[in-house]
């Protein structure tokens, strides 16, 4: 074996010539994550926990024979499970713009759950207010960061 063959061997810690120029050796900086996306995922994550607990409360308060509007009590658990799955799916899809519209729709559904239990009006209003605040402030911060990265003065 020649000295050139041994340069890249595991026994020799010196890298082979040109190894530092390989594409996998140079890591590209990750794009900054949107503040709006981060805030939206936080709100939806906490809302998932609250919807789970609310579904248990609505199920537990339902009469044993016929629940609200004559539906069996397990419907509250099933509906809560569907909303939870939608919340988790929305968190995963926030990289797409249309997922924010799905988030708005979920806020309306949680607010409408007040028809089953009036306390859900309060929960829906609180999370809806947080959602609105996070969408407005997150978008503003993202605009300011984009303007700063472009070297412009934010408007």
Buried (B, 14 or more C-beta within 10 A) or exposed (E): EEEEEEEEEEEEEEEBEEEEEEEEEEEEEEEEEBBBBBBBBEBBEEBBEBBBEBBEBBBEBBEEEEBBEEBEBEBBBEBBEEBBEBBEEBBEEBEEEEBBEBBEEBBEBBBEBBEBBEBBBEBBBBBBEBBEEBBEEBBEBBBBBEEEEEEEEEE
